[in-house]
Amino acid sequence: MPYEVSGKCGVCILYIALAQMSDSVTNYSCSGRTIRRRKKASVEEHLRSVAVISSQISTERPDTVTHSSMEVQELNEMVMPEVFSSADQAEVFSDDTGVDYESVPPLDDEISSDYMWNESDVSDSFDDSEDESDSNCVRARIAAWATTFNISQLALAALLSILRQSGLDLPKDPRTLRGTPRNAADIKHIAGGSYHHFGIVNSLCCKLQNMKYTSLIRTLTLNINIDGLPLFRSSNMHLWPILAMVQEFGKMEPLVLGIFCGPSKPTSIREFLQHFVDEMKSLLKLGFEFSGSHYVVKLGAFICDAPARAFVKCIKGHSGYNSCERCTQEGVYVDGRMTFPEFDASERTDEHFQHMLSEEHHTSISPLLELGVGCVSQFPLDYMHLVCLGVVRRLIILWLKGPLKCRLPSQSVKNISDKLILFRSHMPKDIGRKPRSFFRSYVVESNRIPSVSALYWSCQFTWCDQK
C-alpha cells in the first residue's frame, strides 16, 4: 500500500520506508544469506531515499522537524543491526519451497517503541538545563584543580581527551576550560621593558572578598615591597614586581600591584612607578568603596634591600661616599670598602631629604615624594643584608680564614658545627633555612649564613664546654 511522506519527520519517513521494504519481500526459495544480503541492499536504498525526501521537506517546510544526513547515518547504525538480527532469527524454513517469515518480529512495534517520539522523550528535553548545570560544575572543578596544582596545558589537554571519550561534555582545548581571554592583557612597553598594572583597588577588593571578619576594619595600611630578580640563568631577563601587604590583615600572601619584565631593571623609575603613584594619589585622598563600606588607605613602609632603596629613592648606591641613609657624613674609603667612622654626625630627616639639602646624596627627584612619603622614616634598613649577610658573614670569614689572632681552632669550629646540626630539629618555622655544617656550607658557600641566634647559642655552648 502506498505511504504518504509529506509533513512527516525523518524518523517517521524511516519507519515508512522499512515498512514498505517489509511488505515488498516475496516468498521465493533462497538461502538465509541471500535474504540478509537483499534486505541489506533494500534498507540502504530506502535510507538514501529518506535522505533525499528529508532534504526536500526541510526546503519546502522549514518549520517541520527534520533530520540531517548525519542523523540519518546514526539511525542507519542503530537500525541495521536489529534488521539483520531479525533476519538471523528468520532462518527457519517451513519447507523446501519457501521461507517462514512468520518468525520475523513486526517492524512496526520495534520502531514505534524505540525511535518514534513519545511523551517521555519530550519530557526529557526539559532536563537539559540540569545536565548543563552539572556539566558546568564539572568544568569549574577541573579548571580549579588544574590551576591549584599547576597542571600543564599538554597534560590537561590529554586528560580532557580521555574524559571526552568517556562521554563527558567537556571542551577539547584547556584554554576554553579555564576561560583564558582571547585578547592579551593591557601590557605597556615602558622603561625598556613590558609592564602590566593589576591595580591597587582591584587587588584589595579581591582580598577583601575572600577574607572573613573584616567588617570592623575600615583603615588599610599598605607595606610596599619593590625588588628585582632574574628569571633565568642563561638570560638577562629580570622581573620587577610591586607587592603590597596589609598590616591589619596580619600574616597573608602579598598582593601583586604591578609587574615589570625586561632585559635589565627599569631604565626610568618615573615611568616604572607612574601607574602606582597615580592610583595611590587618588586612594590616599578619597579611599574606595567595597560592598557598601568605605575604606581609607594609608602607606606604611617601603621594604626593599639596599640596591632597590637606592633605585626607588633616587640616591647614591651603598658604596658611594654620600650614600648613608641615616646621617649626612661623607664616607671614607678604607681597604677596598666604604666606611663611615663618625658616630656623632648630623642625622638625615624626611624634611632634609624632601628639600634635597644634601645634593651629593641624590641622583634625581624620586616620584614617591608626590605621595608625601617619608623617604627616611618610612624606609627601614634591611636586616638580612646588614646583619645576616653583612656583620655575621664577616665574623664567620674572620673565624675561619682570618688572621691567626682571631681565627678559631679547628676543634672549636667542629664543635660549633655539631651544635648547629643539633639545632636543626628545634628551629622555629620563621627561619626558612635550617643550620648546616660549617664544612659543608660556610667554607665552600660563604654566602649561606646561619641564623644569628643559632650561631650565638652554639658558640656559647662551645665556649662553656671548653671552660
C-alpha positions as a printed NumPy array, in Angstrom:
array([[  0.   ,   0.   ,   0.   ],
       [  1.258,   3.499,  -0.687],
       [  2.502,   5.644,   2.193],
       [  2.268,   9.392,   2.452],
       [  5.532,  11.215,   3.241],
       [  4.647,  14.895,   3.168],
       [  4.797,  16.625,   6.54 ],
       [  6.488,  13.685,   8.238],
       [  9.699,  13.917,  10.253],
       [ 12.828,  11.976,   9.342],
       [ 12.147,   9.212,  11.838],
       [  8.603,   8.704,  10.506],
       [  9.943,   8.529,   6.951],
       [ 12.448,   5.872,   8.014],
       [  9.661,   3.908,   9.663],
       [  7.525,   4.068,   6.485],
       [ 10.455,   3.012,   4.315],
       [ 11.188,  -0.003,   6.491],
       [  7.503,  -0.982,   6.437],
       [  7.446,  -0.788,   2.619],
       [ 10.592,  -2.886,   2.495],
       [  8.957,  -5.483,   4.738],
       [  5.812,  -5.643,   2.515],
       [  7.826,  -5.979,  -0.669],
       [  9.569,  -9.182,   0.385],
       [  8.267, -12.134,  -1.688],
       [  8.253, -15.793,  -0.783],
       [ 10.71 , -17.469,  -3.091],
       [ 13.155, -20.196,  -2.34 ],
       [ 16.6  , -18.824,  -1.406],
       [ 19.224, -19.203,   1.307],
       [ 19.322, -17.204,   4.512],
       [ 22.499, -15.4  ,   3.39 ],
       [ 20.746, -14.239,   0.238],
       [ 17.802, -12.994,   2.27 ],
       [ 20.097, -10.965,   4.511],
       [ 22.009,  -9.552,   1.544],
       [ 18.818,  -8.495,  -0.242],
       [ 17.387,  -6.95 ,   2.898],
       [ 20.609,  -5.028,   3.417],
       [ 20.513,  -3.675,  -0.147],
       [ 16.833,  -2.758,   0.234],
       [ 17.463,  -0.927,   3.51 ],
       [ 20.401,   1.02 ,   2.08 ],
       [ 18.313,   2.056,  -0.938],
       [ 15.454,   3.254,   1.232],
       [ 17.83 ,   5.137,   3.553],
       [ 19.208,   7.03 ,   0.577],
       [ 15.699,   7.909,  -0.494],
       [ 14.895,   9.022,   3.063],
       [ 17.808,  11.456,   2.999],
       [ 16.586,  12.95 ,  -0.281],
       [ 12.971,  13.227,   0.937],
       [ 14.095,  14.778,   4.245],
       [ 16.078,  17.456,   2.428],
       [ 13.074,  18.234,   0.226],
       [ 10.775,  18.553,   3.245],
       [ 13.214,  20.811,   5.081],
       [ 13.371,  23.056,   1.997],
       [  9.6  ,  23.23 ,   1.472],
       [  8.587,  23.416,   5.167],
       [ 11.294,  24.937,   7.403],
       [  9.115,  24.574,  10.491],
       [  8.919,  20.795,  10.083],
       [ 11.133,  18.675,  12.307],
       [ 13.755,  17.018,  10.075],
       [ 17.   ,  15.176,  10.496],
       [ 20.318,  15.891,   8.858],
       [ 22.293,  13.363,   6.868],
       [ 24.469,  12.764,   9.896],
       [ 21.412,  11.911,  11.978],
       [ 20.208,   9.527,   9.241],
       [ 23.607,   7.858,   9.303],
       [ 23.268,   7.426,  13.073],
       [ 19.819,   5.924,  12.56 ],
       [ 21.314,   3.61 ,   9.989],
       [ 23.867,   2.368,  12.507],
       [ 21.145,   1.868,  15.106],
       [ 18.532,   0.164,  12.902],
       [ 20.71 ,  -2.061,  10.704],
       [ 21.862,  -4.44 ,  13.495],
       [ 18.262,  -5.028,  14.523],
       [ 17.175,  -5.76 ,  10.936],
       [ 19.983,  -8.243,  10.455],
       [ 19.354,  -9.871,  13.833],
       [ 15.761, -10.294,  12.739],
       [ 16.969, -11.888,   9.511],
       [ 19.152, -14.284,  11.516],
       [ 16.136, -15.312,  13.503],
       [ 14.188, -15.819,  10.254],
       [ 16.395, -18.716,   9.184],
       [ 13.6  , -21.155,   9.995],
       [ 12.334, -22.773,   6.805],
       [  8.859, -24.361,   6.787],
       [  9.598, -26.465,   3.703],
       [ 11.816, -26.551,   0.644],
       [  9.612, -24.186,  -1.314],
       [  9.715, -21.043,   0.81 ],
       [ 10.722, -19.167,   3.879],
       [  8.656, -18.85 ,   7.028],
       [  8.544, -15.078,   7.627],
       [  6.102, -15.569,  10.451],
       [  9.03 , -15.792,  12.892],
       [ 10.311, -12.319,  11.999],
       [  9.038,  -9.83 ,  14.598],
       [  6.993,  -6.985,  13.143],
       [  8.98 ,  -3.841,  12.409],
       [  6.137,  -1.573,  13.467],
       [  6.431,  -2.418,  17.16 ],
       [ 10.211,  -2.144,  17.273],
       [ 10.427,   1.189,  15.53 ],
       [  7.475,   2.709,  17.291],
       [  8.87 ,   1.756,  20.687],
       [ 12.498,   2.724,  20.078],
       [ 12.646,   5.539,  17.559],
       [  9.279,   7.301,  17.486],
       [  8.748,  10.495,  19.508],
       [  6.727,   9.99 ,  22.655],
       [  5.873,  11.905,  25.797],
       [  8.893,  10.619,  27.721],
       [ 11.279,  11.993,  25.067],
       [  9.597,  15.38 ,  25.213],
       [  9.766,  15.487,  28.993],
       [ 13.448,  14.516,  28.933],
       [ 14.238,  17.531,  26.772],
       [ 13.28 ,  19.81 ,  29.658],
       [ 16.031,  18.249,  31.791],
       [ 18.765,  19.656,  29.545],
       [ 19.181,  22.661,  31.82 ],
       [ 20.017,  20.388,  34.744],
       [ 22.548,  18.463,  32.627],
       [ 24.149,  21.739,  31.548],
       [ 24.475,  22.893,  35.161],
       [ 26.119,  19.58 ,  36.106],
       [ 28.473,  19.887,  33.145],
       [ 29.4  ,  23.438,  34.133],
       [ 30.065,  22.269,  37.693],
       [ 32.421,  19.555,  36.424],
       [ 34.195,  22.077,  34.2  ],
       [ 34.678,  24.512,  37.06 ],
       [ 36.043,  21.8  ,  39.368],
       [ 38.511,  20.516,  36.777],
       [ 39.647,  24.061,  35.969],
       [ 40.181,  24.839,  39.676],
       [ 42.103,  21.59 ,  40.142],
       [ 44.371,  22.326,  37.166],
       [ 45.089,  25.835,  38.459],
       [ 45.7  ,  24.752,  42.056],
       [ 48.197,  22.014,  41.174],
       [ 49.784,  23.898,  38.252],
       [ 48.873,  21.3  ,  35.635],
       [ 50.493,  21.963,  32.267],
       [ 48.446,  22.687,  29.165],
       [ 49.665,  19.499,  27.493],
       [ 48.712,  17.266,  30.426],
       [ 45.318,  18.946,  30.803],
       [ 44.591,  18.506,  27.094],
       [ 45.351,  14.783,  27.366],
       [ 43.048,  14.482,  30.385],
       [ 40.224,  16.273,  28.571],
       [ 40.601,  13.92 ,  25.624],
       [ 40.219,  10.891,  27.904],
       [ 37.197,  12.354,  29.672],
       [ 35.544,  13.253,  26.375],
       [ 35.94 ,   9.677,  25.174],
       [ 34.2  ,   8.592,  28.38 ],
       [ 31.138,  10.621,  27.459],
       [ 31.629,  13.832,  29.465],
       [ 30.66 ,  17.103,  27.829],
       [ 33.978,  18.928,  28.079],
       [ 35.907,  21.188,  25.685],
       [ 38.938,  19.946,  23.806],
       [ 41.178,  22.936,  24.487],
       [ 42.392,  23.684,  28.052],
       [ 42.171,  27.407,  27.285],
       [ 38.434,  27.058,  26.76 ],
       [ 38.109,  25.14 ,  30.02 ],
       [ 39.981,  27.773,  32.019],
       [ 38.273,  30.677,  30.277],
       [ 41.526,  32.215,  29.074],
       [ 40.71 ,  35.554,  27.409],
       [ 41.474,  35.777,  23.71 ],
       [ 42.747,  39.324,  23.993],
       [ 46.099,  39.92 ,  25.672],
       [ 46.328,  41.812,  28.932],
       [ 46.87 ,  45.55 ,  28.998],
       [ 50.653,  45.433,  28.698],
       [ 52.51 ,  48.704,  28.246],
       [ 56.018,  48.995,  26.867],
       [ 57.794,  51.43 ,  29.159],
       [ 61.23 ,  51.924,  30.723],
       [ 62.924,  49.472,  28.381],
       [ 60.552,  46.574,  29.04 ],
       [ 56.941,  45.489,  29.462],
       [ 54.72 ,  46.499,  32.364],
       [ 51.248,  45.435,  33.484],
       [ 49.413,  47.212,  36.27 ],
       [ 46.962,  44.981,  38.148],
       [ 45.59 ,  47.855,  40.178],
       [ 45.626,  48.593,  43.902],
       [ 41.839,  48.73 ,  44.273],
       [ 41.325,  45.525,  42.274],
       [ 43.843,  43.627,  44.399],
       [ 42.366,  44.932,  47.661],
       [ 38.793,  44.09 ,  46.607],
       [ 39.772,  40.537,  45.682],
       [ 41.458,  40.136,  49.064],
       [ 38.502,  41.602,  50.966],
       [ 36.093,  39.338,  49.123],
       [ 37.979,  36.201,  50.142],
       [ 38.573,  37.204,  53.77 ],
       [ 36.288,  36.869,  56.785],
       [ 35.806,  39.043,  59.855],
       [ 36.836,  42.253,  58.09 ],
       [ 33.624,  44.145,  58.858],
       [ 35.306,  46.174,  61.627],
       [ 38.357,  47.137,  59.553],
       [ 37.972,  50.447,  57.767],
       [ 41.609,  51.588,  57.51 ],
       [ 44.093,  49.634,  55.396],
       [ 47.809,  50.335,  55.888],
       [ 49.916,  49.07 ,  52.995],
       [ 53.537,  47.974,  53.23 ],
       [ 55.113,  48.1  ,  49.771],
       [ 57.927,  45.918,  48.501],
       [ 59.851,  46.595,  45.281],
       [ 62.692,  44.342,  44.242],
       [ 64.144,  42.676,  41.168],
       [ 65.003,  39.06 ,  40.497],
       [ 66.485,  37.238,  37.481],
       [ 64.216,  34.779,  35.707],
       [ 66.815,  32.541,  34.042],
       [ 70.484,  31.811,  34.424],
       [ 71.086,  31.845,  30.682],
       [ 69.227,  35.099,  30.049],
       [ 69.323,  38.687,  31.269],
       [ 65.554,  38.912,  31.687],
       [ 64.58 ,  40.404,  35.036],
       [ 61.27 ,  40.626,  36.843],
       [ 60.473,  43.653,  38.991],
       [ 57.168,  43.201,  40.871],
       [ 55.428,  45.787,  43.041],
       [ 53.99 ,  43.916,  46.022],
       [ 51.89 ,  45.017,  48.98 ],
       [ 50.81 ,  43.644,  52.349],
       [ 48.049,  44.968,  54.597],
       [ 49.145,  45.414,  58.215],
       [ 45.615,  44.983,  59.581],
       [ 45.267,  41.537,  57.964],
       [ 48.282,  40.048,  59.728],
       [ 50.107,  37.206,  58.002],
       [ 48.939,  36.972,  54.401],
       [ 50.121,  36.372,  50.873],
       [ 51.382,  39.559,  49.212],
       [ 49.197,  41.404,  46.746],
       [ 50.626,  41.929,  43.273],
       [ 50.044,  45.524,  42.212],
       [ 52.191,  45.592,  39.081],
       [ 54.91 ,  43.647,  37.286],
       [ 57.744,  44.844,  35.061],
       [ 59.751,  42.479,  32.849],
       [ 62.77 ,  43.468,  30.806],
       [ 66.397,  42.676,  29.962],
       [ 67.516,  44.783,  32.942],
       [ 65.994,  46.885,  35.669],
       [ 63.669,  49.702,  34.506],
       [ 65.591,  52.431,  32.778],
       [ 63.311,  55.133,  34.225],
       [ 61.994,  54.952,  37.793],
       [ 59.366,  57.585,  36.976],
       [ 57.866,  55.521,  34.141],
       [ 58.052,  52.373,  36.255],
       [ 56.14 ,  53.869,  39.207],
       [ 53.849,  56.197,  37.247],
       [ 50.714,  53.991,  37.379],
       [ 51.306,  53.111,  41.028],
       [ 51.779,  56.763,  42.023],
       [ 48.723,  57.985,  40.084],
       [ 46.377,  55.423,  41.623],
       [ 47.832,  55.816,  45.107],
       [ 47.283,  59.575,  44.987],
       [ 43.56 ,  59.038,  44.473],
       [ 43.34 ,  56.357,  47.17 ],
       [ 45.162,  58.438,  49.785],
       [ 42.788,  61.303,  49.127],
       [ 39.423,  59.593,  48.567],
       [ 39.738,  55.948,  49.598],
       [ 37.468,  53.403,  47.888],
       [ 34.092,  51.704,  48.296],
       [ 33.52 ,  47.973,  48.576],
       [ 30.295,  46.126,  49.484],
       [ 28.704,  49.289,  50.804],
       [ 31.643,  50.179,  53.076],
       [ 34.169,  52.986,  52.724],
       [ 37.852,  52.119,  53.241],
       [ 40.689,  54.527,  53.974],
       [ 44.118,  53.659,  52.558],
       [ 47.418,  54.658,  54.149],
       [ 51.036,  53.978,  53.284],
       [ 53.088,  52.185,  55.916],
       [ 56.654,  51.321,  54.917],
       [ 58.644,  50.568,  51.778],
       [ 60.571,  47.363,  52.439],
       [ 63.471,  46.99 ,  49.977],
       [ 67.083,  45.907,  50.021],
       [ 69.907,  48.428,  49.646],
       [ 70.136,  48.464,  45.795],
       [ 66.341,  48.703,  45.444],
       [ 66.144,  51.514,  48.03 ],
       [ 68.775,  53.468,  46.163],
       [ 66.899,  52.92 ,  42.897],
       [ 63.452,  53.876,  44.241],
       [ 64.65 ,  56.864,  46.299],
       [ 66.978,  58.079,  43.508],
       [ 70.031,  58.3  ,  45.747],
       [ 73.645,  57.133,  45.594],
       [ 74.327,  53.426,  45.949],
       [ 75.55 ,  51.899,  49.193],
       [ 79.176,  52.054,  48.037],
       [ 79.111,  55.825,  47.379],
       [ 80.755,  58.478,  49.511],
       [ 77.453,  60.172,  50.421],
       [ 75.336,  57.024,  50.486],
       [ 74.436,  56.81 ,  54.192],
       [ 70.63 ,  56.934,  54.553],
       [ 70.64 ,  57.912,  58.233],
       [ 73.314,  60.584,  58.526],
       [ 74.887,  63.299,  56.397],
       [ 78.578,  62.459,  56.852],
       [ 80.864,  61.708,  53.907],
       [ 82.311,  58.22 ,  53.816],
       [ 85.984,  57.211,  53.927],
       [ 87.312,  54.558,  51.544],
       [ 89.479,  52.096,  53.519],
       [ 90.926,  48.761,  52.303],
       [ 88.566,  48.396,  49.374],
       [ 85.365,  49.253,  51.235],
       [ 83.391,  52.364,  52.138],
       [ 83.29 ,  53.221,  55.844],
       [ 81.505,  55.851,  57.933],
       [ 83.644,  56.297,  61.045],
       [ 81.83 ,  59.213,  62.712],
       [ 79.314,  58.431,  65.466],
       [ 78.052,  61.965,  66.107],
       [ 77.246,  63.095,  62.575],
       [ 74.025,  65.017,  61.975],
       [ 71.007,  62.849,  61.233],
       [ 69.226,  62.855,  57.927],
       [ 65.493,  63.637,  58.259],
       [ 62.447,  63.498,  55.985],
       [ 62.445,  67.283,  55.617],
       [ 66.165,  67.235,  54.848],
       [ 65.562,  64.643,  52.15 ],
       [ 62.469,  66.354,  50.706],
       [ 64.241,  69.682,  50.237],
       [ 67.368,  67.895,  48.899],
       [ 69.691,  69.847,  51.173],
       [ 72.48 ,  67.351,  50.51 ],
       [ 72.788,  67.37 ,  46.721],
       [ 75.599,  64.788,  46.712],
       [ 73.204,  62.242,  48.223],
       [ 70.631,  62.458,  45.391],
       [ 70.79 ,  61.435,  41.77 ],
       [ 67.339,  62.789,  40.775],
       [ 63.899,  63.52 ,  42.255],
       [ 62.051,  60.428,  43.48 ],
       [ 58.423,  60.073,  42.263],
       [ 57.46 ,  58.885,  45.754],
       [ 57.785,  62.446,  47.025],
       [ 54.499,  63.177,  45.237],
       [ 52.775,  60.831,  47.708],
       [ 54.228,  62.569,  50.761],
       [ 56.285,  59.51 ,  51.693],
       [ 58.952,  59.953,  54.352],
       [ 61.934,  58.741,  52.385],
       [ 63.935,  58.316,  55.606],
       [ 61.464,  57.245,  58.291],
       [ 59.335,  55.013,  56.043],
       [ 62.281,  53.105,  54.551],
       [ 63.555,  50.648,  57.208],
       [ 67.044,  49.258,  56.783],
       [ 67.386,  45.715,  55.527],
       [ 68.206,  43.399,  58.458],
       [ 69.101,  40.412,  56.293],
       [ 71.779,  42.161,  54.245],
       [ 73.083,  44.382,  57.041],
       [ 73.298,  41.789,  59.822],
       [ 72.917,  38.248,  58.495],
       [ 74.838,  38.698,  55.246],
       [ 76.866,  41.644,  56.49 ],
       [ 78.218,  41.524,  60.045],
       [ 77.684,  37.798,  60.672],
       [ 79.201,  36.828,  57.349],
       [ 82.247,  38.972,  58.091],
       [ 82.628,  37.368,  61.533],
       [ 82.444,  33.832,  60.147],
       [ 85.048,  34.593,  57.492],
       [ 87.357,  36.021,  60.172],
       [ 86.834,  32.983,  62.447],
       [ 87.56 ,  30.527,  59.654],
       [ 90.03 ,  32.274,  57.327],
       [ 91.072,  35.455,  59.133],
       [ 94.37 ,  36.302,  60.835],
       [ 95.694,  33.885,  63.421],
       [ 94.897,  36.253,  66.29 ],
       [ 91.147,  35.939,  65.594],
       [ 90.941,  32.544,  63.888],
       [ 89.248,  29.752,  65.851],
       [ 90.894,  26.362,  66.371],
       [ 89.68 ,  23.55 ,  64.156],
       [ 88.222,  21.691,  67.134],
       [ 86.164,  24.727,  68.143],
       [ 84.881,  25.069,  64.601],
       [ 83.895,  21.402,  64.637],
       [ 82.06 ,  21.794,  67.946],
       [ 80.143,  24.834,  66.668],
       [ 79.273,  22.933,  63.513],
       [ 77.971,  19.968,  65.521],
       [ 75.859,  22.257,  67.684],
       [ 74.352,  23.887,  64.589],
       [ 73.385,  20.485,  63.211],
       [ 71.87 ,  19.588,  66.586],
       [ 69.678,  22.723,  66.465],
       [ 68.094,  21.776,  63.138],
       [ 65.172,  19.907,  64.679],
       [ 64.481,  22.709,  67.207],
       [ 64.364,  25.747,  64.913],
       [ 61.066,  27.699,  64.647],
       [ 59.148,  27.857,  61.397],
       [ 60.003,  31.538,  60.96 ],
       [ 63.564,  30.577,  59.982],
       [ 63.475,  29.377,  56.392],
       [ 66.986,  27.939,  56.146],
       [ 67.964,  25.475,  58.827],
       [ 71.543,  25.496,  60.197],
       [ 74.063,  23.355,  58.364],
       [ 77.621,  22.246,  58.872],
       [ 80.392,  24.835,  58.593],
       [ 82.441,  22.465,  56.475],
       [ 79.577,  21.867,  54.058],
       [ 78.208,  25.356,  53.585],
       [ 80.046,  28.173,  55.272],
       [ 83.502,  27.364,  53.932],
       [ 82.59 ,  26.456,  50.371],
       [ 79.48 ,  28.663,  50.096],
       [ 80.195,  31.589,  52.376],
       [ 77.036,  33.44 ,  51.302],
       [ 74.843,  30.921,  53.15 ],
       [ 74.833,  32.193,  56.715],
       [ 73.091,  30.528,  59.68 ],
       [ 70.657,  32.395,  61.854],
       [ 72.269,  34.782,  64.315],
       [ 70.544,  33.228,  67.324],
       [ 71.584,  29.687,  66.415],
       [ 75.17 ,  30.752,  65.824],
       [ 75.244,  32.738,  69.076],
       [ 73.979,  29.858,  71.241],
       [ 76.203,  27.307,  69.537],
       [ 79.243,  29.491,  70.275],
       [ 78.105,  29.97 ,  73.892],
       [ 77.731,  26.232,  74.402],
       [ 81.084,  25.547,  72.815],
       [ 82.923,  28.091,  74.952],
       [ 81.183,  26.812,  78.092],
       [ 82.299,  23.284,  77.257],
       [ 85.882,  24.468,  76.82 ],
       [ 85.821,  26.185,  80.203]])
